[in-house]
């Protein structure tokens, strides 16, 4: 939002940017979940009051999922998510710097509890465009003015996304087959219903953020990871010396679903997964983040074998978002 405001003012006059930034910097930094109001002035619009709300969850402090749904359909977003999970090369193209920056940071946030381990340049300067010829995984953003040059370069297999038209400039044609089929369908259904689900809980007295877009989207993707790797802690063994070791094959083979096992065969080879497991192996005490809280709930549900596929996904999500129980 701040980038959009800066860009709006710069489009009128660069002299309008400094007073806005000064007003912003003089405002008190809000506590988690709180809102501040910044008074600004724009020629033709007069005095304005800009409201900025700090997320309750610091993970989403500088993330705005709204930009993803403004630029991309749910189907396209899930294809991009799948490509990043398997550490492919992804290029975003947009007309505005703010769009590139917001969408790049937002899509990487969807990977929680995993972290993107490779090249990440939300806005790649035109003078450095040759980086897209790199054979290793990356996520970069380019302004639309660089598109003619991009199409001339010998780019290896990559997913090129036009954020302005919700279209893929180039793709691998297998993006719909990368995720477990039932979980992909569950992801799509939950995200397609996001506005309906949020509005159902808009009057909730809950002090968490489940009734916001960021909260809902975050929980949906966390549930995906809970369903696929949530049992990881059961396969962390500890030696007499206190050293932890992950039993990879036992972990993968313990999954009943063939499609999830096939997904894990590929995903477990990623640096994201390796970094996640290494972090858990080296920790002296058990991790206690939001993902681990959801995993703990999931492990308590495991004896219930009647739920499966989409219903299980949505009902599991509903353990945190009580309003989902009204529909399931």
C-alpha positions in Angstrom: 0.0 0.0 0.0 2.8 2.4 0.9 4.6 1.7 -2.4 1.3 2.4 -4.3 0.9 5.7 -2.5 4.5 6.7 -3.2 4.1 5.8 -6.9 0.8 7.7 -7.1 2.5 10.9 -5.7 5.6 10.5 -7.8 3.3 10.3 -10.9 2.1 13.8 -10.1 5.3 15.3 -8.7 8.4 13.9 -7.0 8.1 16.8 -4.5 5.0 15.1 -3.1 6.8 12.0 -2.0 8.9 13.5 0.8 6.1 15.1 2.8 4.2 11.8 2.7 7.2 9.7 3.8 7.9 12.3 6.6 4.4 12.1 7.8 4.6 8.3 7.8 7.9 8.2 9.7 6.6 10.6 12.3 3.7 8.3 13.1 4.0 5.9 16.0 4.8 2.3 15.0 1.6 0.3 15.6 1.5 -2.7 17.9 0.6 -6.1 16.3 -3.0 -6.0 15.1 -3.4 -2.3 15.6 -4.1 0.5 13.1 -2.5 3.9 12.6 -3.8 6.8 10.6 -1.5 8.9 8.5 -2.7 12.3 7.3 -1.6 13.3 3.8 -2.4 15.9 1.1 -2.7 15.5 -2.6 -3.4 18.3 -5.1 -7.0 17.8 -6.4 -7.9 15.4 -3.7 -7.2 17.6 -0.7 -6.4 16.1 2.8 -6.6 12.3 3.1 -6.3 9.9 5.9 -4.5 6.7 5.1 -5.1 3.7 7.5 -2.3 1.2 7.9 -2.9 -2.0 10.0 -0.1 -4.1 11.3 -0.8 -7.9 11.2 -1.1 -9.9 14.4 1.3 -12.5 12.9 4.8 -11.1 12.2 5.2 -13.6 9.4 2.7 -11.6 7.4 4.0 -8.2 8.5 4.9 -7.0 5.1 2.8 -9.4 3.0 -0.4 -8.5 1.1 -2.1 -11.5 -0.5 -4.7 -9.2 -2.0 -2.3 -8.4 -4.8 -2.1 -12.0 -5.9 -5.9 -12.4 -6.3 -6.1 -9.0 -8.0 -3.5 -10.1 -10.6 -4.1 -13.9 -10.8 -6.9 -16.4 -10.9 -6.9 -19.1 -8.2 -6.0 -21.7 -10.8 -2.9 -19.7 -12.0 -1.8 -19.0 -8.4 -1.8 -22.6 -7.5 0.2 -23.5 -10.6 2.8 -20.9 -9.6 2.8 -22.2 -6.0 3.4 -25.7 -7.3 6.3 -24.6 -9.6 8.0 -22.8 -6.6 7.5 -25.8 -4.4 9.5 -27.9 -6.9 12.1 -25.1 -7.1 11.6 -24.2 -10.7 12.5 -20.9 -12.4 9.7 -18.3 -12.3 9.6 -14.9 -13.8 6.9 -12.3 -13.0 6.3 -9.5 -15.5 4.2 -6.4 -14.6 3.8 -2.7 -15.5 4.4 -1.4 -11.9 7.3 -1.9 -9.5 4.8 -2.1 -6.6 2.9 -5.0 -8.3 6.2 -7.0 -8.8 7.3 -6.4 -5.3 4.0 -7.1 -3.6 3.3 -10.3 -5.6 6.8 -11.7 -5.3 6.9 -11.3 -1.5 3.3 -12.6 -1.2 3.9 -15.8 -3.2 7.0 -16.6 -1.3 5.1 -16.2 2.0 2.7 -19.0 0.8 5.6 -21.4 1.2 5.6 -21.2 5.0 6.9 -23.1 7.0 9.4 -23.6 4.2 11.7 -20.8 2.9 12.8 -20.1 -0.7 16.5 -21.0 -0.8 17.4 -19.7 -4.2 17.8 -16.4 -6.1 15.0 -14.0 -5.2 14.9 -10.6 -6.9 11.4 -9.0 -6.8 12.4 -6.2 -9.2 15.3 -7.1 -11.5 16.9 -4.0 -13.1 16.8 -4.1 -17.0 20.6 -4.0 -17.0 20.8 -7.3 -15.2 18.2 -9.2 -17.2 20.8 -11.8 -18.3 20.3 -13.3 -14.9 17.2 -15.1 -16.3 19.5 -17.3 -18.3 20.9 -18.8 -15.1 20.3 -22.6 -15.0 19.5 -22.6 -11.3 16.1 -22.0 -9.6 15.0 -18.3 -9.2 12.1 -16.0 -8.7 12.5 -12.7 -10.4 10.3 -9.8 -11.4 10.7 -7.7 -14.6 8.9 -4.6 -15.7 6.9 -5.0 -18.9 9.3 -2.7 -20.8 11.8 -5.6 -20.6 9.5 -8.1 -22.1 10.8 -7.8 -25.7 14.3 -8.3 -24.5 13.2 -11.2 -22.3 11.7 -13.0 -25.3 15.0 -12.8 -27.2 17.1 -14.4 -24.5 17.9 -18.1 -24.4 16.1 -18.7 -21.2 16.1 -22.3 -20.0 12.8 -23.9 -18.9 10.9 -21.3 -16.9 7.4 -20.3 -16.0 6.9 -16.7 -17.2 3.8 -15.0 -15.7 2.2 -11.8 -17.0 0.7 -10.3 -13.8 -1.2 -7.7 -15.9 -3.2 -10.3 -17.9 -3.3 -13.4 -15.7 -1.6 -15.3 -18.5 1.5 -17.4 -18.8 3.9 -16.1 -21.4 5.7 -19.4 -21.2 5.1 -22.6 -19.2 6.1 -26.2 -18.9 2.5 -27.6 -19.5 2.7 -29.9 -16.5 1.8 -27.4 -13.8 -1.6 -28.9 -13.2 0.0 -32.3 -12.3 2.6 -31.3 -9.8 0.5 -31.4 -6.6 -1.5 -34.3 -5.2 -4.8 -34.1 -7.1 -7.3 -34.1 -4.1 -5.3 -31.6 -2.1 -5.0 -29.3 -5.2 -8.8 -29.5 -5.6 -9.2 -28.7 -1.9 -6.8 -25.7 -2.2 -8.8 -24.4 -5.1 -12.2 -24.8 -3.4 -11.1 -23.0 -0.2 -9.5 -20.1 -2.1 -12.5 -19.8 -4.5 -14.7 -19.4 -1.4 -12.4 -17.0 0.4 -14.7 -14.0 0.3 -17.7 -16.0 1.4 -15.7 -17.6 4.2 -14.3 -14.3 5.4 -17.7 -12.5 5.4 -19.2 -15.4 7.4 -16.8 -14.6 10.2 -16.6 -10.8 9.9 -18.4 -10.3 13.1 -16.2 -12.7 15.1 -14.8 -11.5 18.4 -11.7 -13.5 17.8 -8.5 -11.4 18.2 -6.6 -13.5 15.7 -6.7 -12.9 11.9 -8.7 -15.7 10.6 -11.4 -13.3 9.4 -9.0 -11.4 7.2 -7.8 -12.4 3.7 -4.2 -12.8 4.9 -5.3 -15.0 7.8 -7.5 -17.2 5.7 -5.0 -17.6 2.8 -2.2 -18.4 5.2 -4.2 -21.1 7.0 -5.3 -22.7 3.7 -1.7 -23.2 2.6 -0.5 -24.2 6.0 -3.2 -26.9 5.9 -1.8 -28.1 2.6 1.6 -28.6 4.2 0.1 -30.2 7.4 -1.6 -32.8 5.1 1.6 -33.6 3.2 4.4 -33.3 5.8 2.6 -32.8 9.1 3.8 -36.2 10.4 7.5 -35.3 10.0 8.1 -35.1 13.8 7.1 -38.7 14.2 10.2 -39.7 12.2 12.8 -37.5 14.0 14.7 -40.0 16.2 17.1 -39.0 18.9 20.4 -40.8 19.8 21.8 -41.3 23.2 24.0 -38.2 22.6 21.0 -36.1 22.0 21.5 -35.9 18.2 18.4 -35.9 16.1 18.1 -37.7 12.7 15.3 -37.8 10.2 14.2 -41.2 8.9 13.5 -40.1 5.3 12.2 -43.3 3.7 10.1 -44.3 6.7 8.5 -40.9 6.6 7.6 -41.1 2.9 6.4 -44.7 3.0 4.2 -44.0 6.0 1.8 -42.0 3.8 -1.2 -43.9 2.6 -2.0 -41.7 -0.4 -0.1 -42.7 -3.5 -0.4 -39.2 -5.0 1.1 -37.6 -1.8 3.9 -40.2 -1.8 4.7 -39.3 -5.4 4.7 -35.6 -4.6 7.0 -36.3 -1.6 9.5 -38.2 -3.8 10.1 -35.0 -5.7 9.6 -32.4 -2.9 11.9 -34.2 -0.5 14.8 -33.6 -2.9 14.3 -29.8 -2.7 16.6 -27.5 -0.8 13.6 -26.1 0.9 12.7 -29.5 2.4 16.4 -30.2 3.3 16.7 -26.8 5.1 13.5 -27.4 7.0 14.5 -30.8 8.2 18.1 -29.7 9.0 16.7 -26.9 11.2 14.5 -29.3 13.1 17.4 -31.8 13.5 19.7 -29.1 15.0 17.2 -27.5 17.3 17.7 -28.4 21.0 14.0 -27.8 21.8 10.9 -28.5 19.7 9.8 -25.7 17.3 6.7 -23.9 18.5 5.7 -21.8 15.5 2.2 -21.6 14.0 2.9 -24.6 11.7 3.9 -26.8 14.7 0.6 -25.8 16.4 -1.4 -26.9 13.4 0.7 -30.1 13.2 -0.1 -30.9 16.8 -3.8 -30.6 16.1 -3.4 -32.7 13.0 -1.6 -35.5 14.9 -4.4 -35.6 17.4 -6.8 -36.2 14.4 -4.9 -39.0 12.9 -6.9 -41.9 14.4 -10.0 -40.5 12.6 -9.6 -42.4 9.3 -13.1 -41.7 8.0 -12.3 -38.3 6.6 -10.2 -38.1 3.5 -9.4 -35.8 0.6 -11.2 -32.5 0.3 -13.5 -33.0 3.2 -10.6 -33.8 5.5 -8.7 -30.8 4.2 -11.6 -28.4 4.8 -12.6 -29.9 8.2 -9.0 -29.7 9.3 -8.9 -26.1 8.3 -12.1 -25.6 10.2 -10.5 -26.6 13.5 -8.9 -23.2 13.4 -11.6 -21.3 11.5 -14.7 -22.3 13.2 -16.9 -20.7 10.5 -16.0 -23.4 8.1 -18.0 -25.9 10.1 -21.2 -24.2 9.0 -20.5 -25.4 5.4 -18.9 -28.8 6.1 
